[in-house]
Amino acid sequence: MINTILLSKFLENENVPPFILGSIFNRYLFSDDNKYIYTVIYYKESKKLSDKINNNFDKYLNDYISILNSNSGNYKWTIANSVTKDLHFGPASAYFILENDLNITLNSFFNKLYAKLINIDLIHTDEINEFKKDFIRGFFEPRGSIDIVRNYLTQDFFYNNDFELKKANLLYEFFNIPANILNLNFRELQEQYVTGENQRNAQLRIGLNWYLHNIGMINIYKNILITQEFKYSNKKTIANVTYYINECKETNESRISSYEERMKYYAEKIYNKELSDSDIDLVRQEIGLDEQEKSTIRDTSLTAVFRDNTKDECICCKQKYKIEDRSFINKKTNRYYFEIHHIISLGGNKELDDVSNLSKLCPTCHAALKKGRALENYQKELIKSIYENSSDALEFAKHYFDTNDFNEIIDLTYKNLK
């Protein structure tokens, strides 16, 4: 038997438990027949713990799921069984399953989920309230492991399109996690990945000590591991959440100047790219892996000013679509959500980090302007619309490409897409 809930009811419900929201926001999958959307808990034994504890592993798992279910109202987790295996959901310890009665696509589901989350009042506060804490636990605890050496709570980082980078940015934009506590491990740059010996996913990490002190750990098995490995004794448990008091040393700040820049850099330069040895050497130099220095990829204050002081319309599709059909209201700003796009892709050239090379796009148009994401003719149409609607952008491009030929500028901009 499996527990499911209709997707339509899930999206309508204004009181979805935050742990479930955090877990499904972090990692969701579609069944092969598109009938189900689900998130998973991966739970496995640790070799660091004694056989006595590992022999009770199934009990710890069942107790953990019971705790989650007791806080989830009508939303229940299903422990992996023969039925879930028949549904080809893949390896996991437990599932939270939505029945896709709306028959929506993967990208559409994320957009609806993101809009649902942004419109929850409890995330628009200056404090880490209990809602935020439970969401963060749902985001980080169901999957991944504890890095004993580097003091991180870690997990493999997945996303299905570039817009999904927002699911990581959301952690510090709305959930009060300091940017220096978050870290992205570019595993694609490691020698074992390049040689094919061990091609692991990129890894999202949060400072373990900060997490234990401020968020608390609900996972019973991980709490046992923490107590054993770190000898943390000053702790308290409240409503099944264990907090570790005054035990923390903050994690060092990432060498790239902000976590947001690091995430964008990963998406533009590393993710899904076929990197040669020379490409990897260049990237390592840019992000300071081979040198102990900071590397600024772009001026984020410039994009912030541009976002705040330009008209809320998509420069590509404003003549064709109503904005309410292409975006949603950000409850924090009470304005429609837009993304800022470098018309001539930035790369490593700081000359291109100029306000005249910026445009405000709806999420759909921005996603379509990634290299290889859409057909050439369609991408050139979007580029043409940008230049037709922005004389400043066109003048900048004429200067940069040293040509007044409009079609040539479109072609060169297209070839420069990242």
C-alpha contacts under 8 A as a table, 3 or more apart, distances in Angstrom:
res1	aa1	res2	aa2	distance
1	M	83	V	6.49
2	I	78	T	5.82
2	I	83	V	7.25
2	I	84	T	7.25
3	N	76	K	6.20
3	N	77	W	6.79
3	N	78	T	5.96
3	N	96	F	7.57
3	N	97	I	6.77
4	T	76	K	7.81
4	T	96	F	7.38
4	T	97	I	5.04
4	T	98	L	5.41
4	T	99	E	6.14
5	I	9	K	7.25
5	I	10	F	7.00
5	I	75	Y	7.39
5	I	97	I	6.77
5	I	98	L	5.03
5	I	99	E	5.81
6	L	9	K	5.35
6	L	10	F	6.31
6	L	98	L	5.69
6	L	99	E	4.78
6	L	100	N	6.52
6	L	101	D	6.21
7	L	10	F	4.92
7	L	11	L	6.18
7	L	98	L	5.42
7	L	99	E	5.58
7	L	100	N	5.37
7	L	101	D	6.13
7	L	102	L	6.86
8	S	11	L	5.35
8	S	12	E	6.26
8	S	100	N	7.85
8	S	101	D	6.75
8	S	102	L	6.51
9	K	12	E	5.08
9	K	13	N	6.05
10	F	13	N	5.35
10	F	16	V	7.22
10	F	98	L	7.88
11	L	14	E	7.83
11	L	112	K	7.76
11	L	113	L	7.52
11	L	116	K	7.24
13	N	16	V	6.11
14	E	120	I	7.96
16	V	20	I	7.25
16	V	21	L	6.89
17	P	20	I	5.58
17	P	21	L	6.49
17	P	71	N	7.49
17	P	72	S	5.67
17	P	73	G	7.67
18	P	21	L	4.86
18	P	22	G	6.01
18	P	131	F	6.02
18	P	132	K	7.39
18	P	134	D	5.58
18	P	135	F	4.55
18	P	138	G	7.26
19	F	22	G	5.16
19	F	23	S	6.22
19	F	134	D	5.01
19	F	135	F	4.63
19	F	136	I	7.35
19	F	137	R	6.35
19	F	138	G	4.18
19	F	139	F	7.41
20	I	23	S	5.14
20	I	24	I	6.11
20	I	72	S	7.66
20	I	96	F	7.89
20	I	135	F	7.36
20	I	138	G	6.08
21	L	24	I	5.43
21	L	25	F	5.77
21	L	135	F	6.38
21	L	138	G	7.07
22	G	25	F	5.14
22	G	26	N	6.15
22	G	134	D	7.71
22	G	135	F	4.44
22	G	136	I	6.10
22	G	137	R	7.16
22	G	138	G	4.37
22	G	139	F	4.31
23	S	26	N	5.29
23	S	27	R	6.37
23	S	39	T	6.62
23	S	40	V	7.81
23	S	135	F	7.56
23	S	138	G	4.38
23	S	139	F	4.60
23	S	140	F	7.49
23	S	142	P	6.93
24	I	27	R	5.25
24	I	28	Y	5.28
24	I	38	Y	7.20
24	I	39	T	5.14
24	I	139	F	7.70
25	F	28	Y	6.84
25	F	110	F	7.88
25	F	113	L	7.29
25	F	114	Y	7.92
25	F	139	F	7.12
25	F	167	K	6.87
26	N	139	F	5.44
26	N	167	K	6.77
27	R	39	T	5.91
27	R	40	V	7.62
27	R	158	F	7.09
27	R	159	Y	7.93
28	Y	37	I	6.70
28	Y	38	Y	5.47
28	Y	39	T	4.68
28	Y	40	V	7.67
29	L	37	I	5.61
29	L	38	Y	5.39
29	L	39	T	6.35
30	F	33	D	7.96
30	F	34	N	5.73
30	F	35	K	7.57
30	F	36	Y	5.82
30	F	37	I	4.59
30	F	38	Y	6.51
30	F	106	L	7.26
31	S	34	N	5.13
31	S	35	K	6.26
31	S	36	Y	5.34
31	S	37	I	6.43
31	S	38	Y	7.91
31	S	87	L	7.55
31	S	88	H	7.20
31	S	89	F	6.33
32	D	35	K	7.74
32	D	88	H	7.58
33	D	36	Y	7.71
34	N	37	I	7.41
34	N	100	N	7.10
34	N	103	N	7.20
35	K	99	E	6.07
35	K	100	N	5.21
35	K	101	D	7.46
35	K	103	N	7.32
36	Y	97	I	6.62
36	Y	98	L	5.63
36	Y	99	E	4.69
36	Y	100	N	5.23
37	I	97	I	5.95
37	I	98	L	5.05
37	I	99	E	6.41
37	I	100	N	6.39
38	Y	95	Y	6.55
38	Y	96	F	5.54
38	Y	97	I	4.37
38	Y	98	L	5.89
39	T	95	Y	5.80
39	T	96	F	5.41
39	T	97	I	6.72
40	V	92	A	6.24
40	V	93	S	7.30
40	V	94	A	5.72
40	V	95	Y	4.55
40	V	96	F	6.39
40	V	142	P	7.10
40	V	143	R	7.73
41	I	92	A	6.05
41	I	93	S	5.57
41	I	94	A	5.11
41	I	95	Y	6.33
41	I	142	P	4.55
41	I	143	R	5.70
42	Y	92	A	5.05
42	Y	93	S	5.29
42	Y	94	A	7.18
42	Y	142	P	6.15
42	Y	143	R	5.09
42	Y	144	G	7.36
43	Y	61	L	7.45
43	Y	92	A	7.30
43	Y	93	S	5.71
43	Y	142	P	7.46
43	Y	143	R	7.12
45	E	54	N	6.25
45	E	57	F	6.82
46	S	49	L	5.74
46	S	54	N	7.56
47	K	50	S	7.47
48	K	225	L	7.59
49	L	53	I	6.50
49	L	54	N	6.77
49	L	225	L	6.73
50	S	53	I	5.45
50	S	54	N	6.32
51	D	54	N	4.89
51	D	55	N	5.81
52	K	55	N	5.35
52	K	56	N	7.00
53	I	56	N	5.39
53	I	57	F	6.70
54	N	57	F	4.89
55	N	58	D	7.79
56	N	59	K	5.36
56	N	60	Y	6.48
57	F	60	Y	5.16
57	F	61	L	6.32
57	F	221	Y	7.97
58	D	61	L	5.08
58	D	62	N	6.18
59	K	62	N	5.10
59	K	63	D	6.02
60	Y	63	D	5.11
60	Y	64	Y	6.03
60	Y	220	I	6.57
60	Y	221	Y	6.30
61	L	64	Y	5.08
61	L	65	I	6.24
61	L	221	Y	7.90
62	N	65	I	5.19
62	N	66	S	6.11
63	D	66	S	5.01
63	D	67	I	6.27
64	Y	67	I	5.17
64	Y	68	L	6.38
64	Y	218	I	7.95
64	Y	219	N	6.39
64	Y	220	I	6.42
65	I	68	L	5.02
65	I	69	N	6.03
65	I	77	W	6.81
65	I	79	I	7.80
65	I	94	A	8.00
66	S	69	N	5.08
66	S	70	S	6.07
67	I	70	S	5.22
67	I	71	N	6.61
67	I	240	N	7.42
68	L	71	N	5.34
68	L	72	S	6.23
68	L	77	W	7.71
69	N	72	S	4.96
69	N	73	G	7.00
69	N	75	Y	7.10
69	N	76	K	5.38
69	N	77	W	6.48
70	S	73	G	6.71
72	S	75	Y	5.20
72	S	76	K	6.54
73	G	76	K	7.54
75	Y	96	F	7.91
76	K	96	F	6.70
77	W	94	A	6.34
77	W	95	Y	5.47
77	W	96	F	4.87
77	W	97	I	7.69
78	T	94	A	5.31
78	T	95	Y	5.08
78	T	96	F	6.37
79	I	93	S	5.92
79	I	94	A	4.10
79	I	95	Y	6.39
80	A	83	V	7.91
80	A	84	T	6.02
80	A	85	K	7.46
80	A	92	A	6.50
80	A	93	S	5.25
80	A	94	A	5.04
80	A	95	Y	6.98
81	N	84	T	5.53
81	N	85	K	6.45
82	S	85	K	5.10
82	S	86	D	6.27
83	V	86	D	5.10
83	V	87	L	6.51
84	T	87	L	5.05
84	T	88	H	6.68
84	T	89	F	6.24
85	K	88	H	5.14
85	K	89	F	6.20
85	K	90	G	6.74
85	K	91	P	7.98
86	D	89	F	7.87
92	A	95	Y	7.36
100	N	103	N	5.30
100	N	104	I	6.99
104	I	108	S	6.19
104	I	109	F	6.39
105	T	108	S	5.21
105	T	109	F	6.11
106	L	109	F	5.20
106	L	110	F	6.54
107	N	110	F	5.30
107	N	111	N	6.42
107	N	160	N	7.77
107	N	161	N	7.63
108	S	111	N	5.17
108	S	112	K	6.28
109	F	112	K	5.24
109	F	113	L	6.08
110	F	113	L	4.96
110	F	114	Y	5.95
110	F	164	E	7.52
111	N	114	Y	5.17
111	N	115	A	6.17
112	K	115	A	5.16
112	K	116	K	6.09
113	L	116	K	5.06
113	L	117	L	6.27
114	Y	117	L	5.20
114	Y	118	I	6.18
114	Y	167	K	7.86
115	A	118	I	5.19
115	A	119	N	6.33
115	A	328	F	6.69
115	A	329	I	7.94
115	A	330	N	7.81
116	K	119	N	5.46
116	K	120	I	6.92
117	L	120	I	5.49
118	I	123	I	7.52
118	I	330	N	6.37
118	I	331	K	6.29
118	I	332	K	7.73
119	N	330	N	7.09
119	N	331	K	5.40
120	I	123	I	6.08
120	I	124	H	7.55
121	D	124	H	5.49
121	D	125	T	7.85
122	L	125	T	6.42
122	L	129	N	7.74
122	L	131	F	6.74
122	L	132	K	7.58
123	I	131	F	7.69
123	I	132	K	6.60
123	I	174	F	5.82
123	I	175	F	6.51
124	H	174	F	6.46
124	H	332	K	6.26
125	T	128	I	7.80
125	T	174	F	7.79
126	D	176	N	7.26
127	E	176	N	6.93
128	I	131	F	7.95
128	I	132	K	5.76
128	I	133	K	6.49
128	I	175	F	6.55
128	I	176	N	6.14
129	N	132	K	5.37
129	N	133	K	6.32
130	E	133	K	4.99
130	E	134	D	6.14
131	F	134	D	5.33
131	F	135	F	6.22
132	K	135	F	5.05
132	K	136	I	6.12
132	K	175	F	5.96
133	K	136	I	5.14
133	K	137	R	6.24
133	K	215	I	5.42
134	D	137	R	5.05
134	D	138	G	6.23
134	D	215	I	7.96
135	F	138	G	5.04
135	F	139	F	6.18
136	I	139	F	4.91
136	I	140	F	6.19
136	I	171	L	7.86
136	I	175	F	7.85
136	I	215	I	7.53
137	R	140	F	5.32
137	R	141	E	5.41
137	R	142	P	7.97
137	R	215	I	7.29
137	R	216	G	7.97
137	R	217	M	7.31
137	R	218	I	7.50
138	G	141	E	5.85
138	G	142	P	6.43
139	F	142	P	7.23
140	F	143	R	6.55
140	F	144	G	7.50
140	F	153	L	7.46
140	F	154	T	7.68
140	F	155	Q	7.40
141	E	144	G	7.10
141	E	217	M	7.88
141	E	218	I	7.93
141	E	219	N	6.93
143	R	155	Q	6.19
144	G	153	L	7.37
144	G	154	T	5.35
144	G	155	Q	3.92
144	G	156	D	6.67
145	S	153	L	6.02
145	S	154	T	5.38
145	S	155	Q	6.39
146	I	151	N	7.35
146	I	152	Y	6.01
146	I	153	L	4.72
146	I	154	T	6.03
146	I	208	L	7.79
146	I	222	K	7.82
147	D	150	R	5.69
147	D	151	N	5.48
147	D	152	Y	5.06
147	D	153	L	6.17
147	D	154	T	6.68
148	I	151	N	5.35
148	I	152	Y	7.19
148	I	229	E	7.45
151	N	207	G	6.28
151	N	208	L	5.26
151	N	209	N	6.95
151	N	251	T	7.67
152	Y	205	R	5.84
152	Y	206	I	5.47
152	Y	207	G	4.71
152	Y	208	L	4.46
152	Y	209	N	7.78
153	L	205	R	5.67
153	L	206	I	5.38
153	L	207	G	6.40
153	L	208	L	5.19
154	T	203	Q	6.69
154	T	204	L	5.89
154	T	205	R	4.40
154	T	206	I	6.57
155	Q	203	Q	5.61
155	Q	204	L	5.54
155	Q	205	R	6.51
156	D	201	N	5.73
156	D	202	A	5.91
156	D	203	Q	4.48
156	D	204	L	6.11
157	F	201	N	6.53
157	F	202	A	5.47
157	F	203	Q	5.06
157	F	204	L	5.40
158	F	201	N	7.73
158	F	202	A	7.86
159	Y	162	D	7.41
159	Y	164	E	5.80
159	Y	165	L	7.14
160	N	164	E	6.78
161	N	164	E	5.61
161	N	165	L	7.80
161	N	367	A	7.76
162	D	165	L	5.72
162	D	267	A	6.88
162	D	367	A	6.58
163	F	166	K	6.12
163	F	363	P	6.99
163	F	367	A	6.74
164	E	167	K	5.53
164	E	168	A	7.82
165	L	168	A	5.65
165	L	169	N	6.50
165	L	263	M	7.20
165	L	264	K	7.81
166	K	169	N	4.86
166	K	170	L	5.77
167	K	170	L	5.38
167	K	171	L	7.31
168	A	171	L	5.68
169	N	172	Y	6.00
169	N	173	E	6.19
169	N	260	E	6.39
170	L	173	E	4.91
170	L	174	F	5.58
170	L	175	F	6.80
171	L	174	F	5.98
171	L	175	F	4.91
171	L	176	N	6.80
171	L	177	I	5.95
172	Y	175	F	5.39
172	Y	176	N	5.09
172	Y	177	I	4.62
172	Y	178	P	6.00
172	Y	179	A	6.08
173	E	176	N	6.70
173	E	177	I	7.98
177	I	181	I	6.98
177	I	182	L	7.75
178	P	181	I	5.47
178	P	182	L	7.22
179	A	182	L	5.46
179	A	253	E	7.99
179	A	258	S	6.65
179	A	259	Y	5.54
179	A	260	E	7.91
180	N	183	N	7.34
180	N	251	T	7.24
180	N	252	N	6.79
180	N	253	E	4.45
180	N	254	S	6.22
180	N	258	S	7.42
180	N	259	Y	6.96
181	I	206	I	5.61
181	I	207	G	5.08
181	I	210	W	7.42
181	I	250	E	7.41
181	I	251	T	5.94
181	I	252	N	7.51
181	I	253	E	6.90
182	L	204	L	7.56
182	L	205	R	5.84
182	L	206	I	4.64
182	L	207	G	6.54
182	L	259	Y	6.72
183	N	204	L	6.04
183	N	205	R	5.02
183	N	206	I	6.23
183	N	254	S	6.52
183	N	259	Y	6.81
184	L	202	A	7.19
184	L	203	Q	5.74
184	L	204	L	4.76
184	L	205	R	6.12
184	L	259	Y	7.92
184	L	262	R	7.31
184	L	263	M	7.26
185	N	202	A	5.77
185	N	203	Q	4.93
185	N	204	L	6.40
185	N	205	R	7.51
186	F	189	L	5.91
186	F	190	Q	7.57
186	F	202	A	5.32
186	F	203	Q	6.93
186	F	266	Y	7.51
187	R	190	Q	5.30
187	R	193	Y	6.85
187	R	199	Q	7.86
187	R	200	R	6.61
187	R	201	N	6.49
187	R	202	A	5.03
187	R	203	Q	7.09
188	E	193	Y	5.62
188	E	194	V	6.92
188	E	199	Q	7.32
188	E	200	R	7.61
188	E	201	N	7.46
188	E	202	A	6.79
188	E	270	I	7.27
189	L	193	Y	6.87
189	L	194	V	6.96
189	L	280	I	6.20
189	L	284	R	7.44
190	Q	193	Y	5.40
190	Q	194	V	6.50
191	E	194	V	5.14
191	E	195	T	6.17
192	Q	195	T	5.32
192	Q	196	G	6.09
192	Q	197	E	5.01
192	Q	198	N	5.19
192	Q	199	Q	6.82
193	Y	196	G	5.12
193	Y	197	E	6.17
193	Y	198	N	5.23
193	Y	199	Q	4.34
193	Y	200	R	6.87
194	V	197	E	7.72
194	V	199	Q	7.56
195	T	198	N	7.83
196	G	199	Q	5.81
206	I	211	Y	7.27
207	G	210	W	5.55
207	G	211	Y	6.23
207	G	250	E	7.07
207	G	251	T	5.51
208	L	211	Y	5.03
208	L	212	L	6.12
209	N	212	L	5.14
209	N	213	H	6.14
209	N	247	E	7.00
209	N	248	C	4.61
209	N	249	K	6.35
209	N	250	E	6.76
209	N	251	T	7.88
210	W	213	H	5.28
210	W	214	N	5.93
210	W	215	I	7.79
210	W	248	C	6.14
210	W	249	K	7.50
210	W	250	E	6.33
210	W	251	T	7.87
211	Y	214	N	5.36
211	Y	215	I	5.11
211	Y	216	G	6.25
211	Y	217	M	7.94
212	L	215	I	5.77
212	L	216	G	4.57
212	L	217	M	6.23
212	L	242	T	7.79
212	L	243	Y	5.63
212	L	244	Y	5.42
212	L	248	C	7.99
213	H	216	G	6.10
213	H	243	Y	5.58
213	H	244	Y	5.00
213	H	245	I	5.66
213	H	246	N	6.91
213	H	247	E	7.31
213	H	248	C	6.81
214	N	243	Y	7.33
215	I	243	Y	7.19
216	G	241	V	5.73
216	G	242	T	5.19
216	G	243	Y	4.38
216	G	244	Y	7.07
217	M	220	I	7.84
217	M	222	K	7.79
217	M	223	N	6.72
217	M	241	V	5.49
217	M	242	T	5.15
217	M	243	Y	6.57
218	I	223	N	7.75
218	I	240	N	6.05
218	I	241	V	4.66
218	I	242	T	6.31
219	N	222	K	5.48
219	N	223	N	6.27
220	I	223	N	5.16
220	I	224	I	6.55
221	Y	224	I	5.26
221	Y	225	L	6.55
222	K	225	L	5.00
222	K	226	I	6.16
223	N	226	I	5.07
223	N	227	T	6.18
223	N	242	T	7.62
224	I	227	T	5.27
224	I	228	Q	6.24
225	L	228	Q	5.20
225	L	229	E	6.01
226	I	229	E	5.33
226	I	230	F	5.69
226	I	231	K	7.36
226	I	232	Y	7.30
227	T	230	F	5.68
227	T	231	K	5.07
227	T	232	Y	5.34
227	T	233	S	7.14
228	Q	231	K	5.49
228	Q	232	Y	7.86
232	Y	235	K	7.36
232	Y	244	Y	7.19
232	Y	247	E	7.05
233	S	244	Y	7.85
234	N	244	Y	6.01
234	N	245	I	5.57
234	N	246	N	7.57
234	N	247	E	7.43
235	K	242	T	6.76
235	K	243	Y	5.47
235	K	244	Y	4.28
235	K	245	I	5.41
236	K	242	T	5.61
236	K	243	Y	5.41
236	K	244	Y	6.67
236	K	245	I	7.61
237	T	240	N	6.05
237	T	241	V	5.28
237	T	242	T	4.17
237	T	243	Y	6.20
238	I	241	V	5.19
238	I	242	T	6.45
238	I	243	Y	7.95
244	Y	247	E	6.32
245	I	248	C	7.80
254	S	257	S	6.89
254	S	258	S	7.17
254	S	259	Y	7.15
255	R	287	I	7.29
255	R	288	G	6.90
255	R	292	Q	7.81
255	R	293	E	6.60
255	R	294	K	4.84
255	R	295	S	6.95
256	I	259	Y	7.22
256	I	261	E	7.12
256	I	262	R	6.19
256	I	287	I	6.24
256	I	288	G	7.70
256	I	294	K	5.30
256	I	295	S	5.22
256	I	296	T	6.08
256	I	297	I	7.77
257	S	261	E	7.15
257	S	262	R	7.95
257	S	294	K	6.36
257	S	295	S	6.69
257	S	296	T	5.86
258	S	261	E	5.34
258	S	262	R	6.44
259	Y	262	R	4.98
259	Y	263	M	6.25
260	E	263	M	5.15
260	E	264	K	6.27
261	E	264	K	5.15
261	E	265	Y	5.95
261	E	296	T	7.85
261	E	297	I	6.57
261	E	298	R	7.27
261	E	300	T	7.81
262	R	265	Y	5.03
262	R	266	Y	6.13
263	M	266	Y	5.11
263	M	267	A	6.39
264	K	267	A	5.15
264	K	268	E	6.16
265	Y	268	E	5.20
265	Y	269	K	5.69
265	Y	270	I	7.41
265	Y	297	I	7.30
266	Y	269	K	5.49
266	Y	270	I	5.01
266	Y	271	Y	5.88
267	A	270	I	6.04
267	A	271	Y	5.10
268	E	271	Y	6.85
268	E	418	K	6.22
269	K	273	K	7.16
269	K	283	V	7.74
269	K	347	G	7.95
269	K	418	K	7.79
270	I	273	K	5.50
270	I	275	L	7.61
275	L	278	S	7.88
275	L	279	D	5.44
275	L	280	I	6.13
276	S	279	D	4.99
276	S	280	I	6.26
277	D	280	I	5.18
277	D	281	D	6.25
278	S	281	D	5.04
278	S	282	L	6.23
279	D	282	L	5.17
279	D	283	V	6.24
280	I	283	V	5.08
280	I	284	R	6.04
281	D	284	R	5.19
281	D	285	Q	6.29
282	L	285	Q	5.19
282	L	286	E	6.25
283	V	286	E	5.01
283	V	287	I	6.27
284	R	287	I	5.42
284	R	288	G	5.95
284	R	289	L	5.07
284	R	290	D	6.25
285	Q	288	G	5.12
285	Q	289	L	6.30
285	Q	290	D	5.99
285	Q	291	E	7.08
286	E	289	L	7.94
286	E	295	S	6.24
287	I	294	K	7.20
287	I	295	S	5.54
288	G	291	E	4.78
288	G	292	Q	6.06
288	G	293	E	5.75
288	G	294	K	6.30
288	G	295	S	6.41
289	L	292	Q	7.22
296	T	299	D	7.55
297	I	348	G	7.17
298	R	350	K	7.25
298	R	353	D	6.70
299	D	302	L	5.59
299	D	303	T	7.22
299	D	353	D	7.15
300	T	303	T	5.35
300	T	304	A	6.31
301	S	304	A	4.98
301	S	305	V	6.22
302	L	305	V	5.31
302	L	306	F	6.23
302	L	354	D	7.97
302	L	355	V	7.08
303	T	306	F	4.97
303	T	307	R	5.97
303	T	340	I	6.56
303	T	355	V	7.83
303	T	358	L	7.80
304	A	307	R	5.10
304	A	308	D	6.25
305	V	308	D	5.24
305	V	309	N	6.07
306	F	309	N	5.37
306	F	310	T	5.99
306	F	355	V	7.13
306	F	358	L	7.81
307	R	310	T	5.98
307	R	338	F	7.90
307	R	339	E	8.00
307	R	340	I	6.90
307	R	360	K	7.19
310	T	360	K	7.96
312	D	335	R	7.62
312	D	336	Y	6.79
312	D	338	F	7.55
312	D	360	K	7.73
313	E	318	K	6.20
313	E	323	I	7.11
313	E	360	K	7.01
313	E	361	L	7.26
313	E	362	C	7.69
314	C	317	C	5.70
314	C	318	K	5.32
314	C	323	I	7.70
314	C	338	F	7.57
314	C	360	K	5.70
314	C	361	L	4.43
314	C	362	C	5.37
315	I	318	K	6.03
315	I	359	S	6.82
315	I	360	K	6.21
315	I	361	L	6.07
315	I	385	S	7.00
315	I	386	I	5.69
315	I	389	N	6.45
316	C	319	Q	7.96
316	C	361	L	6.76
316	C	365	C	6.95
316	C	382	L	5.57
316	C	383	I	7.60
316	C	385	S	5.20
316	C	386	I	5.56
317	C	320	K	5.28
317	C	321	Y	6.02
317	C	365	C	7.57
317	C	382	L	7.92
317	C	385	S	7.78
318	K	321	Y	5.74
318	K	322	K	6.96
318	K	323	I	7.24
321	Y	325	D	6.94
321	Y	326	R	7.38
322	K	325	D	5.56
322	K	326	R	7.00
323	I	326	R	5.12
323	I	327	S	5.94
323	I	336	Y	7.91
323	I	362	C	7.95
324	E	327	S	5.52
324	E	328	F	6.14
325	D	328	F	7.98
326	R	362	C	6.32
326	R	363	P	7.26
326	R	364	T	6.69
327	S	336	Y	6.41
327	S	337	Y	6.01
327	S	338	F	7.41
327	S	362	C	6.20
327	S	363	P	6.79
328	F	336	Y	5.39
328	F	337	Y	5.84
329	I	334	N	5.97
329	I	335	R	5.38
329	I	336	Y	4.31
329	I	337	Y	6.03
330	N	333	T	5.65
330	N	334	N	5.38
330	N	335	R	5.58
330	N	336	Y	5.76
330	N	337	Y	5.72
331	K	334	N	4.87
331	K	335	R	7.36
337	Y	362	C	7.19
337	Y	363	P	7.93
338	F	360	K	6.23
338	F	361	L	5.58
338	F	362	C	4.93
338	F	363	P	6.35
339	E	360	K	5.83
339	E	361	L	5.32
339	E	362	C	6.16
339	E	363	P	6.26
339	E	366	H	6.95
340	I	358	L	6.58
340	I	359	S	5.76
340	I	360	K	4.87
340	I	361	L	6.26
341	H	358	L	5.60
341	H	359	S	5.22
341	H	360	K	6.29
341	H	361	L	6.77
341	H	366	H	6.92
342	H	345	S	5.32
342	H	346	L	6.28
342	H	352	L	7.76
342	H	353	D	7.59
342	H	357	N	5.64
342	H	358	L	4.81
342	H	359	S	6.57
343	I	357	N	5.48
343	I	358	L	5.90
343	I	359	S	6.61
343	I	383	I	7.72
343	I	393	A	7.88
343	I	413	T	7.36
344	I	352	L	7.01
344	I	357	N	6.61
344	I	397	A	7.73
344	I	413	T	5.58
344	I	416	N	6.49
344	I	417	L	7.03
345	S	352	L	7.57
345	S	413	T	7.83
345	S	416	N	6.08
345	S	417	L	5.54
345	S	418	K	6.12
346	L	349	N	5.88
346	L	350	K	7.11
346	L	352	L	5.59
346	L	353	D	6.57
347	G	418	K	7.59
349	N	352	L	5.88
349	N	353	D	7.57
350	K	353	D	5.17
351	E	354	D	6.74
352	L	357	N	6.49
353	D	357	N	6.93
354	D	357	N	5.32
354	D	358	L	6.92
355	V	358	L	5.29
356	S	392	D	5.56
356	S	393	A	5.03
356	S	396	F	6.21
357	N	393	A	5.53
357	N	396	F	6.75
357	N	397	A	7.82
358	L	393	A	7.44
359	S	386	I	7.50
361	L	364	T	7.95
361	L	365	C	6.10
361	L	366	H	5.72
362	C	365	C	5.58
362	C	366	H	6.20
363	P	366	H	5.13
363	P	367	A	6.07
364	T	367	A	5.32
364	T	368	A	6.33
365	C	368	A	5.04
365	C	369	L	6.45
365	C	382	L	7.61
366	H	369	L	5.31
366	H	370	K	7.28
367	A	370	K	5.90
367	A	373	R	7.43
368	A	373	R	5.71
368	A	374	A	5.58
368	A	379	Q	6.90
369	L	373	R	6.82
369	L	374	A	7.22
369	L	379	Q	6.00
369	L	382	L	7.73
369	L	417	L	7.29
370	K	373	R	5.34
370	K	374	A	7.65
370	K	417	L	6.39
370	K	418	K	5.95
371	K	374	A	7.70
371	K	417	L	5.17
371	K	418	K	5.00
372	G	375	L	7.31
374	A	378	Y	6.69
374	A	379	Q	6.39
375	L	378	Y	5.40
375	L	379	Q	6.31
376	E	379	Q	5.21
376	E	380	K	6.15
376	E	414	Y	7.99
377	N	380	K	5.18
377	N	381	E	6.17
378	Y	381	E	4.97
378	Y	382	L	6.43
379	Q	382	L	5.16
379	Q	383	I	6.31
379	Q	414	Y	7.18
380	K	383	I	4.97
380	K	384	K	6.01
380	K	410	I	6.41
380	K	411	D	7.28
380	K	414	Y	6.35
381	E	384	K	5.07
381	E	385	S	6.27
382	L	385	S	5.10
382	L	386	I	6.40
383	I	386	I	5.14
383	I	387	Y	6.50
383	I	410	I	6.28
383	I	413	T	7.47
383	I	414	Y	7.43
384	K	387	Y	5.34
384	K	388	E	6.08
384	K	410	I	6.28
385	S	388	E	5.05
385	S	389	N	6.07
386	I	389	N	5.29
386	I	390	S	6.09
386	I	393	A	7.76
387	Y	390	S	5.15
387	Y	391	S	6.56
387	Y	393	A	6.09
387	Y	394	L	5.15
388	E	391	S	7.01
388	E	394	L	7.73
390	S	393	A	5.32
390	S	394	L	6.41
391	S	394	L	5.03
391	S	395	E	6.14
392	D	395	E	5.20
392	D	396	F	6.17
393	A	396	F	5.08
393	A	397	A	6.19
394	L	397	A	5.08
394	L	398	K	6.17
395	E	398	K	5.06
395	E	399	H	6.31
396	F	399	H	5.23
396	F	400	Y	6.12
397	A	400	Y	4.96
397	A	401	F	5.85
397	A	402	D	7.84
397	A	409	I	6.82
398	K	401	F	5.46
398	K	402	D	5.43
398	K	403	T	5.20
398	K	404	N	5.54
398	K	409	I	7.11
399	H	402	D	4.99
399	H	403	T	7.05
401	F	409	I	7.02
401	F	412	L	7.74
403	T	408	E	7.68
403	T	409	I	7.27
404	N	409	I	7.63
405	D	408	E	5.28
405	D	409	I	6.29
406	F	409	I	5.16
406	F	410	I	6.42
407	N	410	I	5.12
407	N	411	D	6.20
408	E	411	D	4.98
408	E	412	L	6.06
409	I	412	L	5.14
409	I	413	T	6.02
410	I	413	T	5.17
410	I	414	Y	6.12
411	D	414	Y	5.09
411	D	415	K	6.24
412	L	415	K	5.06
412	L	416	N	6.18
413	T	416	N	5.07
413	T	417	L	6.56
414	Y	417	L	5.44
